[in-house]
Amino acid sequence: MTWTIVAERLQLLADPLAAQLVPRARAPAAAVAAAVARALAPPELEAEPPPWLWPAQHRALRRALAALEAHGGVLVADPTGAGKTWLALAVARARAGGGACVCCPAVLAAQWREVARATGVPVTTHSHERLSRGIVPAGDPSLVIVDESQHLRASRTRRYRTLAPWLVGRRVLLLSATPVVNRAADLAAQLALAVRDDVLAGAGVPSLRAAIVRGPAPAALGLVVLERPAPGRPAARARTMAPASASPDWRDEAAARIEALALSRDAGIAALVRAHLLRAAASGAAALHDTCRGLLRLVAHAADAGASGATVGRAAIRRWCGLDGQLVLWELLDAREEAVELVTDDLPALRALATAAAAWRATDDPKLAPLLPLLEDGRPTVVFTAFRATVRALRERLGPRAAWCCGGTAGIGPLRAPRAAVLALFRSADIAAAHAARTGRPAPHLLVATDVASEGLDLARLERVVPHDLPWTPARVAQREGRARRASSRCAAIEVVRLAPHPALERHLAQLGTLRRKARLPARVGLGDAGRRSWRWRAEIAEALGDGAAPGARAAVAADPPGALVAVRVDDAGGRTLAVHCWWVDARGGLHDDAETLDARLRAAAAAPAADGDAADWHRAIEAIVPRVRRLLQALAAEHWRATQPRHAALAARLRAAVGEALRARDDASRRPLERALALVHRGHTAGEAHLLRAAATLPLARLPAHLVRMPDAPAAAEPLHVALQGLVAFRGTRDLPGGAAALRSPA
């Protein structure tokens, strides 16, 4: 059949790309602005929320489901006390046809099972501690929830290397209120458990890890990281208590003695051991005495080992650090287990320090003196410390009125009690009242605990948090305060009482400066109040402008300054949206895409009175953005041809050669699985997939397809790409409107 095209006039398009972006219809400016805002926000997957989920979490549920469906994983970084457990169980209820497994710290497993029973969502639990022993979860769950995922921020740890390969091919929901602990790379390592490194390539981010580490956070990060404010969560009102006396005390002498110790011929180990001793002294004489005794045993062991030709390894020093070992920054050192040469000449000085610390224990605690009157007011209070010895010392001083929790043990006063029962007394006022009615004694209002109780637990009865020891990271500060700052709390504000550090110890430790520096890290990746302008503003503006959107339309408003707001959507061949880009085009044709400008212009477009539009305004705006859109399309197209990562280049070369041999032999049965394996090698990978590929490098080619069968197929090439106008609003400056006030119309 022959077709004949008849036209009165054919005209060559000056720029086909510009022709694709010409707006075709007109709509109210508020509807156009809402269409742009909705496209900028993370996508949502429709789902019926369970009745027990807070209404404020319904949108988060839909966004988490959409991220799991599109990318295979998502991290929920809502603040402590915002209900992440309930949100995760709602996600499991909506999509875990094969069941859900929760990987969490052992101390939280019972709480997870209790809430799961209350909601009727079946889950299994597996502890982080078991992962550290190389044990993977049982069964084949379709959804894995990793709670307190900040504990898997170091890819060199055994728990990380155990979990990562097991997660391949599974949907992963990460939960952490504090995913950035020591560096921005902490977030990248956690996301690598759940999503591939090129997950945001369609949005112009070739490597997720590189973008996070390099900073600032790309706007597309909001597709795989969700964070929302927690309405109803109590505020934190902090104050610092100065020491009762400014005169020197035993801590000045302790700091001088510790500084005089050599400790190790390895400068890094010496610095870490010295910091641990200084932190023990900052906690109290009991902690220093306990720590010195442990170090004495370790140095004596090193002396005996040296006499027999053996050495002491880093694992022994880790054990000496005990509970506080997680706060000693081992990840800054080489992870290899190697000999550590401890200085045995320190033995006499260490014995003298331990003897002095024992004597100092009998004196009044200079940190506790200003705190005791405060604790007499009866307000439910938790005192956090990093040292077990400090818990024992505080128990002795506070007497039978104080509950305590230390590792796996707990009690009230001198008596031991089940840990869960003790912590339950601080979960709600109702439980405390029931305890008083049953026993005839009021529930304790003081809880002294190590940091084992500072993560994940719901202690909503608390009204005050006292960090007895300064932690190394703001993440630990937030976790401690988060035990009381719960959405279920009845308090309008939680009091946080901080104890001023001793000047001599702070000069050596510089913890306040470390905390201030690390407090700026979350904002670099768009987290926390200071980071909302990186990507979270997109979700907020979409919620603010509401529904009634009109995608692809144009509008004009009478507002200053003159210019145009333009948004463009990039879709793949299947109609899936890869990215939405938005610019403010100023009167001179300059492009601006910073959050402050776009947020202000979107809100102004939704609220300003309508004006009569001029086609010339719209065409000038389109012409201004076309070069930028063209560069974006070229970058996206080039991304498909990027080189294989160097560490997998040898494997890719082997596979290409094998595919060539199969083609020449016309062996389709062998060629297809090899081509699939080659496609997988060329793409970005999760941490688990990268582990499988490293192991595959030494396997015979015949075994490769079976070895990689768990890896999901590589996404198809996005080409050809399509661009479309998402919305255009022309701002006609009020002073330049023809007809003055007569040209203004109310918003349609």
KOLTORDO-922626 format. One line per 10 residues: number of its first residue (from 1); their letters; for each residue x, y, z of C-alpha. Coordinates in nm, 3 decimals, padded with zeros to 5 digits. Layout:
N
NUM = A = X,Y,Z; ...
END
This chain:
748
1 = MTWTIVAERL = 00.000,00.000,00.000; 00.128,00.346,-00.092; 00.057,00.649,00.123; 00.059,01.002,-00.014; 00.098,01.300,00.218; -00.077,01.613,00.094; -00.020,01.945,00.270; -00.071,02.303,00.173; 00.253,02.401,00.342; 00.546,02.214,00.500
11 = QLLADPLAAQ = 00.792,02.404,00.718; 01.129,02.285,00.840; 01.149,02.291,01.220; 01.430,02.512,01.345; 01.475,02.292,01.653; 01.276,01.966,01.688; 01.355,01.953,02.062; 01.200,02.294,02.119; 00.894,02.180,01.925; 00.848,01.889,02.168
21 = LVPRARAPAA = 00.838,02.131,02.460; 00.584,02.381,02.330; 00.287,02.394,02.571; -00.036,02.280,02.407; -00.304,02.386,02.654; -00.377,02.654,02.908; -00.477,02.592,03.270; -00.499,02.780,03.601; -00.155,02.863,03.736; -00.226,02.685,04.065
31 = AVAAAVARAL = -00.298,02.362,03.876; 00.019,02.397,03.665; 00.229,02.464,03.976; 00.075,02.162,04.149; 00.158,01.945,03.845; 00.520,02.056,03.858; 00.542,02.003,04.235; 00.386,01.660,04.218; 00.631,01.553,03.946; 00.926,01.674,04.153
41 = APPELEAEPP = 00.816,01.473,04.457; 00.897,01.102,04.500; 00.645,00.877,04.320; 00.377,00.696,04.516; 00.221,00.353,04.480; -00.144,00.330,04.574; -00.206,00.111,04.877; -00.471,00.083,05.144; -00.307,00.183,05.475; -00.385,-00.037,05.776
51 = PWLWPAQHRA = -00.609,00.118,06.043; -00.328,00.122,06.300; -00.096,00.341,06.087; -00.093,00.711,06.170; -00.252,00.925,05.894; 00.069,01.131,05.880; 00.249,00.815,05.763; 00.013,00.722,05.478; 00.209,00.914,05.216; 00.537,00.770,05.346
61 = LRRALAALEA = 00.389,00.422,05.306; 00.299,00.487,04.942; 00.642,00.633,04.868; 00.826,00.346,05.035; 00.625,00.095,04.834; 00.698,00.282,04.511; 01.072,00.288,04.585; 01.078,-00.083,04.665; 00.893,-00.161,04.343; 01.106,00.064,04.120
71 = HGGVLVADPT = 01.451,00.032,04.279; 01.443,-00.273,04.505; 01.521,-00.083,04.822; 01.473,00.234,05.024; 01.605,00.387,05.346; 01.359,00.550,05.587; 01.545,00.811,05.792; 01.258,00.955,05.999; 01.365,01.090,06.341; 01.364,00.875,06.653
81 = GAGKTWLALA = 01.017,00.821,06.793; 00.844,00.885,06.459; 00.698,00.535,06.423; 00.940,00.371,06.179; 00.858,00.027,06.320; 00.487,00.072,06.244; 00.562,00.208,05.896; 00.789,-00.088,05.819; 00.520,-00.335,05.931; 00.266,-00.155,05.710
91 = VARARAGGGA = 00.506,-00.200,05.416; 00.545,-00.568,05.504; 00.169,-00.608,05.523; 00.126,-00.449,05.179; 00.385,-00.642,04.984; 00.555,-00.929,05.168; 00.378,-01.221,05.004; 00.672,-01.443,05.096; 00.703,-01.310,05.448; 00.930,-01.049,05.604
101 = CVCCPAVLAA = 01.249,-01.085,05.803; 01.364,-00.815,06.046; 01.739,-00.785,06.103; 01.785,-00.577,06.418; 02.002,-00.550,06.730; 01.926,-00.838,06.965; 01.797,-00.597,07.229; 01.515,-00.488,06.995; 01.401,-00.830,06.873; 01.138,-00.878,07.145
111 = QWREVARATG = 00.996,-00.531,07.081; 00.964,-00.607,06.708; 00.785,-00.935,06.777; 00.549,-00.766,07.023; 00.447,-00.491,06.778; 00.419,-00.744,06.494; 00.179,-00.955,06.701; -00.027,-00.645,06.784; -00.059,-00.556,06.415; -00.111,-00.910,06.290
121 = VPVTTHSHER = 00.188,-00.890,06.052; 00.394,-01.211,06.055; 00.769,-01.150,06.073; 01.079,-01.338,06.175; 01.371,-01.169,06.350; 01.745,-01.212,06.312; 01.997,-01.022,06.522; 02.291,-00.813,06.408; 02.498,-01.007,06.657; 02.427,-01.334,06.471
131 = LSRGIVPAGD = 02.532,-01.167,06.147; 02.860,-01.078,06.319; 02.909,-01.451,06.379; 02.855,-01.525,06.010; 02.501,-01.664,06.045; 02.247,-01.556,05.781; 01.869,-01.555,05.840; 01.672,-01.871,05.771; 01.407,-01.901,05.503; 01.356,-01.705,05.183
141 = PSLVIVDESQ = 01.169,-01.383,05.272; 01.060,-01.151,04.994; 01.116,-00.844,05.212; 01.402,-00.778,05.452; 01.375,-00.497,05.708; 01.714,-00.385,05.842; 01.653,-00.188,06.160; 01.920,00.044,06.305; 02.101,00.010,05.975; 02.372,00.252,06.090
151 = HLRASRTRRY = 02.531,-00.055,06.248; 02.601,-00.175,05.894; 02.778,00.140,05.779; 03.124,-00.022,05.752; 03.158,-00.260,05.458; 03.466,-00.427,05.605; 03.288,-00.565,05.911; 03.189,-00.929,05.924; 02.820,-00.853,05.976; 02.816,-00.644,05.657
161 = RTLAPWLVGR = 03.001,-00.907,05.454; 02.762,-01.172,05.584; 02.442,-00.984,05.509; 02.524,-00.819,05.175; 02.539,-01.134,04.955; 02.230,-01.280,05.124; 02.027,-00.971,05.032; 02.088,-01.012,04.658; 01.756,-01.044,04.476; 01.549,-00.937,04.778
171 = RVLLLSATPV = 01.360,-00.615,04.849; 01.529,-00.427,05.134; 01.380,-00.167,05.367; 01.647,00.010,05.575; 01.552,00.196,05.893; 01.776,00.445,06.072; 01.718,00.779,06.240; 02.094,00.840,06.227; 02.237,00.688,05.909; 02.532,00.932,05.902
181 = VNRAADLAAQ = 02.758,00.869,06.200; 03.120,00.954,06.117; 03.120,01.041,05.746; 02.888,01.079,05.447; 03.009,00.742,05.315; 02.815,00.580,05.603; 02.494,00.650,05.411; 02.638,00.519,05.085; 02.741,00.189,05.247; 02.393,00.132,05.388
191 = LALAVRDDVL = 02.220,00.212,05.059; 02.456,-00.028,04.880; 02.291,-00.311,05.072; 01.958,-00.229,04.908; 02.006,-00.055,04.572; 02.251,-00.062,04.284; 02.514,00.205,04.250; 02.363,00.328,03.922; 02.007,00.331,04.055; 01.979,00.706,03.985
201 = AGAGVPSLRA = 02.158,00.704,03.649; 01.834,00.804,03.474; 01.828,01.118,03.688; 02.183,01.209,03.589; 02.365,01.041,03.882; 02.598,00.774,03.735; 02.728,00.659,04.075; 02.522,00.692,04.393; 02.822,00.635,04.618; 03.036,00.895,04.439
211 = AIVRGPAPAA = 02.757,01.152,04.453; 02.706,01.103,04.828; 03.074,01.104,04.917; 03.157,01.399,04.695; 02.850,01.600,04.799; 02.632,01.790,04.799; 02.346,01.543,04.788; 02.174,01.515,04.447; 01.805,01.604,04.434; 01.730,01.252,04.308
221 = LGLVVLERPA = 01.847,01.105,04.641; 01.489,01.153,04.760; 01.388,00.860,04.538; 01.570,00.610,04.764; 01.590,00.797,05.098; 01.274,00.908,05.277; 01.266,01.147,05.570; 00.974,01.337,05.712; 00.926,01.544,06.024; 00.756,01.377,06.318
231 = PGRPAARART = 00.445,01.576,06.410; 00.356,01.551,06.776; 00.706,01.450,06.885; 00.815,01.642,07.197; 01.070,01.916,07.158; 01.409,01.891,07.331; 01.501,02.170,07.572; 01.868,02.140,07.657; 02.073,02.301,07.929; 02.424,02.245,08.055
241 = MAPASASPDW = 02.511,02.209,08.423; 02.847,02.347,08.529; 03.050,02.164,08.798; 02.976,02.256,09.157; 03.332,02.383,09.202; 03.583,02.522,08.956; 03.881,02.415,09.170; 04.109,02.135,09.043; 04.017,01.780,09.140; 04.147,01.428,09.084
251 = RDEAAARIEA = 04.062,01.441,08.712; 04.344,01.693,08.652; 04.594,01.449,08.800; 04.440,01.157,08.609; 04.471,01.344,08.277; 04.840,01.420,08.344; 04.915,01.058,08.436; 04.737,00.919,08.128; 04.922,01.159,07.899; 05.253,01.038,08.038
261 = LALSRDAGIA = 05.186,00.675,07.932; 05.348,00.545,07.611; 05.090,00.262,07.568; 05.199,00.138,07.222; 05.469,00.186,06.963; 05.191,00.207,06.704; 05.085,00.574,06.711; 04.729,00.498,06.604; 04.676,00.231,06.868; 04.837,00.448,07.135
271 = ALVRAHLLRA = 04.600,00.736,07.053; 04.292,00.513,07.066; 04.389,00.346,07.394; 04.472,00.683,07.549; 04.136,00.824,07.436; 03.960,00.528,07.599; 04.140,00.589,07.928; 04.059,00.960,07.918; 03.693,00.890,07.846; 03.684,00.650,08.140
281 = AASGAAALHD = 03.826,00.926,08.361; 03.563,01.166,08.224; 03.292,00.917,08.323; 03.414,00.873,08.680; 03.670,00.717,08.910; 03.492,00.380,08.904; 03.512,00.363,08.525; 03.879,00.465,08.530; 03.962,00.203,08.793; 03.783,-00.071,08.598
291 = TCRGLLRLVA = 03.949,00.034,08.272; 04.297,00.045,08.428; 04.256,-00.303,08.573; 04.158,-00.438,08.233; 04.451,-00.268,08.063; 04.688,-00.400,08.330; 04.578,-00.755,08.251; 04.622,-00.687,07.880; 04.972,-00.540,07.915; 05.076,-00.822,08.149
301 = HAADAGASGA = 04.947,-01.068,07.890; 05.150,-00.885,07.624; 05.463,-00.914,07.839; 05.409,-01.288,07.886; 05.335,-01.330,07.514; 05.650,-01.139,07.421; 05.863,-01.360,07.644; 05.740,-01.665,07.450; 05.770,-01.502,07.107; 05.396,-01.439,07.063
311 = TVGRAAIRRW = 05.213,-01.110,07.016; 04.887,-00.942,07.114; 04.643,-00.863,06.833; 04.390,-00.586,06.789; 04.105,-00.819,06.879; 04.241,-00.833,07.235; 04.235,-00.454,07.259; 03.879,-00.450,07.124; 03.778,-00.687,07.403; 03.947,-00.463,07.658
321 = CGLDGQLVLW = 03.740,-00.169,07.531; 03.435,-00.386,07.606; 03.099,-00.212,07.583; 03.253,00.113,07.468; 03.451,-00.048,07.188; 03.204,00.076,06.927; 03.300,00.433,07.019; 03.670,00.374,06.964; 03.715,00.456,06.597; 03.856,00.128,06.473
331 = ELLDAREEAV = 03.722,00.187,06.125; 03.980,00.464,06.081; 04.256,00.203,06.103; 04.349,-00.086,05.880; 04.097,-00.367,05.934; 04.359,-00.643,05.916; 04.422,-00.838,06.234; 04.790,-00.786,06.305; 05.024,-00.775,06.599; 05.007,-00.470,06.826
341 = ELVTDDLPAL = 05.315,-00.392,07.028; 05.203,-00.267,07.369; 05.464,-00.092,07.583; 05.519,-00.314,07.885; 05.730,-00.044,08.053; 05.396,00.120,08.142; 05.314,-00.149,08.399; 05.436,00.039,08.712; 05.264,00.363,08.605; 04.942,00.177,08.523
351 = RALATAAAAW = 04.942,00.005,08.865; 04.989,00.341,09.034; 04.704,00.491,08.829; 04.473,00.201,08.919; 04.558,00.241,09.289; 04.490,00.614,09.271; 04.159,00.556,09.092; 04.052,00.317,09.369; 04.121,00.592,09.623; 03.939,00.851,09.413
361 = RATDDPKLAP = 03.631,00.629,09.414; 03.591,00.694,09.785; 03.570,01.071,09.733; 03.261,01.262,09.626; 03.185,01.234,09.254; 03.233,01.588,09.115; 02.994,01.513,08.827; 02.717,01.376,09.045; 02.714,01.652,09.307; 02.530,01.912,09.096
371 = LLPLLEDGRP = 02.302,01.644,08.950; 02.164,01.490,09.271; 01.932,01.779,09.368; 01.784,01.773,09.018; 01.701,01.403,09.042; 01.501,01.456,09.361; 01.204,01.620,09.182; 01.040,01.288,09.089; 01.034,01.342,08.712; 01.100,01.019,08.519
381 = TVVFTAFRAT = 01.465,01.047,08.416; 01.720,00.833,08.237; 02.094,00.875,08.292; 02.303,00.732,08.007; 02.665,00.628,08.041; 02.906,00.435,07.824; 03.064,00.237,08.112; 02.925,-00.048,08.321; 03.135,00.059,08.619; 02.965,00.399,08.615
391 = VRALRERLGP = 02.625,00.228,08.619; 02.731,00.034,08.930; 02.865,00.349,09.097; 02.545,00.543,09.027; 02.333,00.252,09.155; 02.523,00.257,09.482; 02.484,00.632,09.519; 02.116,00.654,09.418; 02.009,00.355,09.626; 01.692,00.145,09.589
401 = RAAWCCGGTA = 01.495,00.419,09.415; 01.687,00.374,09.085; 01.628,00.112,08.818; 01.924,00.010,08.605; 01.999,-00.167,08.280; 02.343,-00.283,08.180; 02.395,-00.518,07.887; 02.170,-00.819,07.935; 02.116,-00.757,08.306; 01.878,-00.517,08.480
411 = GIGPLRAPRA = 01.715,-00.456,08.813; 01.581,-00.209,09.069; 01.821,-00.106,09.342; 02.017,-00.411,09.464; 01.768,-00.658,09.317; 01.785,-00.805,08.970; 01.476,-00.821,08.749; 01.402,-00.922,08.390; 01.535,-00.658,08.157; 01.209,-00.631,07.961
421 = AVLALFRSAD = 01.011,-00.580,08.284; 01.240,-00.301,08.404; 01.230,-00.112,08.075; 00.851,-00.156,08.053; 00.815,00.059,08.366; 00.943,00.353,08.160; 00.737,00.280,07.849; 00.421,00.451,07.969; 00.264,00.604,08.278; -00.014,00.343,08.263
431 = IAAAHAARTG = 00.233,00.056,08.303; 00.402,00.237,08.591; 00.064,00.293,08.761; -00.029,-00.074,08.719; 00.305,-00.171,08.878; 00.236,00.055,09.175; -00.114,-00.088,09.221; 00.016,-00.445,09.205; 00.317,-00.407,09.436; 00.204,-00.128,09.666
441 = RPAPHLLVAT = 00.523,00.064,09.583; 00.561,00.346,09.330; 00.746,00.262,09.013; 01.103,00.399,09.010; 01.143,00.735,08.842; 01.518,00.699,08.776; 01.678,00.471,08.518; 02.055,00.438,08.486; 02.156,00.263,08.166; 02.443,00.198,07.932
451 = DVASEGLDLA = 02.407,00.278,07.564; 02.260,-00.066,07.505; 01.927,00.101,07.593; 01.989,00.409,07.379; 01.869,00.269,07.046; 01.527,00.171,06.923; 01.354,00.135,07.259; 01.028,00.318,07.328; 01.056,00.478,07.674; 00.780,00.736,07.634
461 = RLERVVPHDL = 00.724,00.781,08.009; 01.058,00.961,08.040; 01.056,01.338,08.078; 01.428,01.400,08.118; 01.746,01.263,07.958; 02.087,01.307,08.123; 02.390,01.208,07.911; 02.638,01.141,08.192; 02.922,01.090,07.939; 02.972,01.282,07.615
471 = PWTPARVAQR = 02.955,01.050,07.313; 03.177,01.083,07.006; 02.896,01.134,06.758; 02.578,01.343,06.729; 02.411,01.021,06.616; 02.456,00.880,06.966; 02.324,01.206,07.113; 02.010,01.181,06.896; 01.961,00.815,06.983; 01.983,00.883,07.358
481 = EGRARRASSR = 01.736,01.171,07.341; 01.515,00.968,07.110; 01.425,00.721,07.384; 01.209,00.994,07.540; 01.121,01.200,07.231; 00.842,00.968,07.114; 00.528,01.062,06.929; 00.337,00.870,07.196; 00.482,01.083,07.477; 00.249,01.295,07.688
491 = CAAIEVVRLA = 00.513,01.566,07.734; 00.524,01.881,07.525; 00.901,01.899,07.572; 01.176,01.672,07.702; 01.445,01.821,07.922; 01.802,01.731,07.824; 02.054,01.804,08.100; 02.415,01.794,07.986; 02.710,01.791,08.224; 02.990,02.027,08.129
501 = PHPALERHLA = 03.309,01.832,08.048; 03.609,01.874,08.273; 03.848,02.128,08.114; 04.165,01.919,08.149; 04.004,01.612,07.992; 03.830,01.812,07.721; 04.163,01.969,07.619; 04.288,01.620,07.537; 03.967,01.466,07.400; 03.820,01.770,07.216
511 = QLGTLRRKAR = 03.482,01.597,07.213; 03.281,01.918,07.188; 03.463,02.017,06.870; 03.421,01.666,06.729; 03.048,01.676,06.798; 03.011,02.017,06.632; 03.201,01.903,06.324; 03.010,01.579,06.285; 02.676,01.754,06.343; 02.721,01.918,06.003
521 = LPARVGLGDA = 02.755,01.587,05.818; 02.385,01.490,05.781; 02.307,01.820,05.606; 02.560,01.731,05.335; 02.340,01.441,05.229; 02.012,01.626,05.276; 01.918,01.493,05.620; 01.804,01.682,05.927; 01.659,02.031,05.951; 01.967,02.189,05.794
531 = GRRSWRWRAE = 01.957,01.957,05.492; 01.595,01.994,05.379; 01.691,02.220,05.088; 01.889,01.941,04.917; 01.594,01.722,04.820; 01.329,01.703,05.094; 01.175,02.035,04.992; 01.037,01.861,04.680; 00.811,01.636,04.886; 00.711,01.925,05.110
541 = IAEALGDGAA = 00.610,02.156,04.825; 00.403,01.880,04.664; 00.210,01.833,04.988; 00.168,02.209,05.029; 00.026,02.270,04.679; -00.214,01.977,04.694; -00.409,01.807,04.417; -00.586,01.940,04.108; -00.274,01.920,03.894; -00.270,01.994,03.518
551 = PGARAAVAAD = 00.046,01.841,03.364; 00.184,01.975,03.037; -00.009,02.303,03.051; 00.089,02.669,03.056; -00.027,02.966,03.261; 00.061,03.327,03.331; 00.050,03.520,03.658; 00.092,03.881,03.759; 00.389,03.854,03.993; 00.741,03.983,04.034
561 = PPGALVAVRV = 01.011,03.930,03.936; 00.940,03.877,03.565; 01.051,03.544,03.422; 00.918,03.192,03.377; 00.904,02.869,03.575; 00.959,02.568,03.345; 00.964,02.195,03.426; 01.059,01.916,03.185; 01.002,01.544,03.227; 01.239,01.280,03.082
571 = DDAGGRTLAV = 01.078,00.941,03.009; 01.226,00.618,02.877; 01.091,00.422,02.583; 00.841,00.244,02.807; 00.694,00.565,02.944; 00.868,00.537,03.282; 00.969,00.877,03.418; 01.344,00.890,03.475; 01.378,01.247,03.596; 01.201,01.580,03.625
581 = HCWWVDARGG = 01.404,01.899,03.590; 01.281,02.242,03.685; 01.431,02.586,03.621; 01.352,02.947,03.686; 01.428,03.150,03.371; 01.498,03.509,03.467; 01.432,03.813,03.254; 01.778,03.790,03.096; 01.744,03.423,03.006; 01.957,03.291,03.294
591 = LHDDAETLDA = 01.866,02.953,03.447; 01.835,02.890,03.821; 01.760,02.552,03.981; 01.841,02.613,04.348; 01.582,02.499,04.599; 01.513,02.842,04.749; 01.429,02.997,04.413; 01.215,02.710,04.286; 01.026,02.673,04.614; 00.947,03.045,04.623
601 = RLRAAAAAPA = 00.838,03.057,04.257; 00.615,02.751,04.286; 00.437,02.895,04.589; 00.405,03.233,04.416; 00.262,03.071,04.102; -00.002,02.893,04.308; -00.110,03.209,04.490; -00.063,03.499,04.245; -00.351,03.644,04.040; -00.375,03.531,03.679
611 = ADGDAADWHR = -00.261,03.750,03.391; -00.310,03.745,03.015; -00.022,03.542,02.878; 00.188,03.627,02.578; 00.305,03.347,02.348; 00.639,03.525,02.316; 00.700,03.478,02.692; 00.654,03.103,02.665; 00.870,03.069,02.354; 01.153,03.270,02.513
621 = AIEAIVPRVR = 01.144,03.042,02.817; 01.154,02.727,02.603; 01.442,02.859,02.395; 01.636,02.933,02.715; 01.613,02.578,02.851; 01.664,02.383,02.524; 02.048,02.383,02.539; 02.039,02.255,02.900; 01.784,01.985,02.811; 01.995,01.876,02.515
631 = RLLQALAAEH = 02.303,01.834,02.735; 02.102,01.631,02.984; 01.980,01.397,02.710; 02.330,01.353,02.575; 02.462,01.267,02.921; 02.187,01.012,02.978; 02.246,00.849,02.642; 02.620,00.830,02.706; 02.561,00.666,03.043; 02.453,00.343,02.871
641 = WRATQPRHAA = 02.800,00.312,02.717; 03.007,00.389,03.022; 03.302,00.160,03.085; 03.287,-00.141,03.312; 03.424,-00.081,03.660; 03.798,-00.161,03.658; 03.766,-00.428,03.927; 03.533,-00.627,03.699; 03.715,-00.557,03.369; 03.891,-00.896,03.359
651 = LAARLRAAVG = 03.562,-01.082,03.414; 03.393,-00.874,03.141; 03.673,-00.955,02.898; 03.635,-01.329,02.967; 03.260,-01.310,02.913; 03.291,-01.112,02.589; 03.531,-01.372,02.452; 03.294,-01.653,02.553; 02.996,-01.478,02.392; 03.198,-01.438,02.073
661 = EALRARDDAS = 03.280,-01.809,02.068; 02.914,-01.900,02.123; 02.810,-01.670,01.836; 03.061,-01.823,01.600; 02.942,-02.172,01.700; 02.576,-02.060,01.677; 02.528,-02.202,02.024; 02.229,-01.998,02.145; 02.179,-02.212,02.454; 02.524,-02.112,02.584
671 = RRPLERALAL = 02.517,-01.758,02.448; 02.201,-01.632,02.625; 02.311,-01.691,02.989; 02.659,-01.557,02.906; 02.510,-01.241,02.755; 02.295,-01.196,03.065; 02.604,-01.232,03.284; 02.788,-00.978,03.069; 02.501,-00.731,03.098; 02.511,-00.769,03.476
681 = VHRGHTAGEA = 02.884,-00.700,03.488; 02.844,-00.378,03.289; 02.587,-00.220,03.524; 02.612,-00.075,03.874; 02.579,-00.322,04.160; 02.465,-00.357,04.516; 02.728,-00.449,04.773; 02.611,-00.811,04.761; 02.622,-00.825,04.383; 02.975,-00.683,04.383
691 = HLLRAAATLP = 03.070,-00.961,04.627; 02.927,-01.225,04.394; 03.112,-01.078,04.096; 03.443,-01.077,04.282; 03.390,-01.443,04.364; 03.293,-01.511,04.002; 03.625,-01.381,03.869; 03.797,-01.714,03.944; 03.513,-01.949,03.845; 03.508,-02.149,03.521
701 = LARLPAHLVR = 03.285,-01.985,03.257; 03.048,-02.280,03.260; 02.962,-02.211,03.625; 02.918,-01.834,03.595; 02.550,-01.823,03.487; 02.443,-02.043,03.779; 02.657,-01.839,04.020; 02.485,-01.515,03.914; 02.132,-01.651,03.884; 02.020,-01.469,04.203
711 = MPDAPAAAEP = 02.113,-01.129,04.060; 01.810,-00.951,03.908; 01.838,-00.876,03.538; 02.017,-00.557,03.444; 01.769,-00.285,03.343; 01.718,-00.246,02.973; 01.874,00.052,02.798; 01.666,00.364,02.850; 01.696,00.474,02.485; 01.518,00.618,02.303
721 = LHVALQGLVA = 01.454,00.896,02.552; 01.150,01.121,02.534; 01.112,01.468,02.678; 00.787,01.643,02.753; 00.686,01.969,02.913; 00.556,01.916,03.266; 00.444,02.274,03.313; 00.524,02.638,03.236; 00.418,02.947,03.429; 00.512,03.290,03.293
731 = FRGTRDLPGG = 00.559,03.563,03.553; 00.459,03.900,03.407; 00.599,04.170,03.631; 00.317,04.381,03.771; 00.481,04.709,03.666; 00.514,04.601,03.302; 00.158,04.477,03.248; -00.024,04.663,02.971; -00.338,04.821,03.112; -00.201,04.820,03.467
741 = AAALRSPA = -00.446,04.685,03.722; -00.703,04.610,03.453; -00.481,04.327,03.327; -00.501,04.142,03.659; -00.748,03.860,03.701; -00.817,03.640,04.001; -00.674,03.288,03.980; -00.895,03.063,03.769
END
